[in-house]
């Protein structure tokens, strides 16, 4: 953890927000709390935190829309977002991934688990690759050192997990990567289901536009990034 890293908690249950804040502050984090989605979005955009803990059921603006707006804004597009969900199934998990969340924790929340997951997100977000690690495939350019992706010079805002997946596929163009390999490569942990990789890949394809056609589905196995510049059939 970097000293003084700031976490934004967006949670309308005041008791829970206070509990999480207490544990985070005790662990050395600075914390800002918001009880309303719309106010949270405005506050986060004014002063960008290092990570966001985001409930989905919020007054003013629901958590999914808050996450969607954060991902659209260049200043917050790569801020790690950990979603809180009160549902026992994975519907909220998938919905969160579709709008760009990086991870989720189910309620009732264990502060120890939440902090461990935040640490993992922050650690991965702050990992730096060598400055020379740049992959160019036609009009697609992936700069690991800068954590940037461009298509024909246009910046493509990917979430941290989306970037890791694309970078992993691009590290061996043309090679088929099983979903289990991708989960391991992005340090997804036991909470990341193999089928949620499909959600991330779908989001990457949409954001890349025509360049997203390079990502080819290998039925029953996983994905590969074509290196010949041709769209997948």
N, C-alpha and C positions, 0 to 999 in steps of 0.2 A: 504494500500500500504506500502511495506517495503521501507525505505529511499533508494534512489539511484537505484531503479530497472531499468534494462536496456532493452530497446526495440530495436529490429532491424526492420527497415522499408525497405522493398524490393519493390521499385516502380520506374518505369522508367519515369514517368511524374514528372519532377523535381519540378514544381510548387506545385503539390499535396504533394510530399514528404516533401517539405519545410514547407507547411502549417501544415501537421500532426506533423512534428517535433516541430514546434513552440508551438502548443497546448500541446504536451506531455511534453516538457521541462518546460513550464509554470506550469504544474501540478506536477513537481518534478521528472520526469523520466529522465534518461540518454538515449540518442538516437544515434544510428548509422544508416546511410542511405546507401543503395546500389541501383544503377540504372541498374545493370546487374545480371541476375540470377546466372551465374557461379561464378562471383566474390562474390556474396552474400553467396553462399554455402561455399566457401572457408573461408570467413571471419567469418561466424557463427560457423564453425567447429573449427576454431582457438581460438575463444573467445565466449563461449556459452552465449547468452543473456537470460533474464528471459521470454521473449515472442517474437514472430515474427509476424509482419504484412506483408502479402505476396500477391502481385498482381499476377494474373495468366498469363497475357500477358507480357512477359519480353524478352529482347534480351539475347543472350548467352545461356540461358536455361530457359524453361518456368516454371511458378510457380508450376505446378503439379509435374514436375520432381524434382524441388527443395524440395518440401514437401516430396516426396517419399524418396529422399536421406536422408533428416533429420530424418525420421522415421526409416531408416535402421541403422543409426549410434547410438550405445548405449549412447553416450554423449548427443545426441539431441533428442532421441526417445520420451521423455516426455515433451519437451518444448512446451508450448501452441502456436498454430499457428492459426492466424485469417486471413482468405482469403479475398481479395478484388476482387469483380467481377463486370464487367461492364454490364453483361446481366441481363435483367429483369426477365427471367424465372429462374427455379431452377436447370438448367442443370449444371452450374458451381458449385453450392452448392453440388450437389450429387457427382460430379467428385472430388471435394475437400475432401469430407468425405471419399471417397473410398481410397484416398492416405494418409489419416490420419489427415486432418485439424480438428480443434476443433470447429470452428465457422466461420461465414462469414458476411461481410457487403457489401451491394450493392452500387455501385457508382451511382450518385455523393455522396461522403462520407460526412456525418456530423461528424466533429471532436468530438462533445459531445457524439454522439452515439458510435463512435469507442472507445473513452476512457472509457465509461461506460462498454462496452463489454469486453475490455481488463482488466479492474478492476475485473470483474466477473471471467474471466478466471484465472487471477493471484490469486485471492482469493481462488478459488477451488483448484488450483494447490498447494497452500501452506497450505491447511487445513490438519491438522494432526489427525489421528485417534489414539485411545489407542494402546499401543505397544502389548497388548495381543490379539488384534483383528485379529486372524489368522484363516482362514477357510481351512480345508483340506478335499478334496473329492477324494479319490483314489490317483492318481498320480498328481492331480491338487492342488496346494497350493496358496492361496491368502492371502498376508500379507498387511493389510490395513495400519498399522503403517509405514511400509517401502515403501508402494506403489509398491509392487513387486508381480509378478505372475510367478510361475515356473511350469513346467510340467516335472515330473521325474527328477527334479533337474536342468532342463534347463530353463534359464531365458527367458521369453516371453515379448518382448517390446510392450506394449500397449500404445496408446495415453491416455490422461487424461480422455476423455469421455468414451473410451472403457473400461478403468479400472473401472470407476464408474458404468457402466452398468453391467459388470461382477460381481462386488462386490455386487451390489443390488440384482442380481439374486441369488447369493450364500448366501445372508443373510437369505433367507428362501428356502432352497433346496426343490425341488418338488412342490413348490407353483407356480401357473400360475400368471404371471405379465402382465397386460395389457400394451399396448404401451403407453397409456396416463400416467399410473403409472410410467413407466420408464422415460418419459420426465420430470415429476414432480420431480422424485428422483434425477436426474442429474442436476436439476435447469436449464433445457434447455431454458426456456423462450419462448416467442411467436414466435421466429424465428426458433425454432426447430420443424419441422413437424414430426408427428408420423411415417410417412413412412420412414423418414431418420434413424429411429432406426433400420430398417431392414438393412441399409447399414452398420451401426456400428456393428451389430450382425454378419453380413457376414464377416466383417474384423476380428472380434474376433475369429470366428470359424476357419478361415484360419490360423491365427497365432497360435492357440492352437493345430493345427494338429488333431490327433485322439481324443484328449481330448475335442475338439470342438464338437464332436458328442453328448456330454452331454447336449448341449443347444438344447432343443426341441421346435419346432414351434407348437403353438396351433392355428390352423387355425381360423381366424376371431377374435382372442383375443390378443395374444401376444406370450410370451416365458416363459419357465421354465427351470431351471437347474436341471437335473436329479441327484438324490443323491444315486443311487444304483450301479453306476459304469458301467452301461450298455449303449451302444450306442442307440441313439434315432432311432426308426423305422420309 
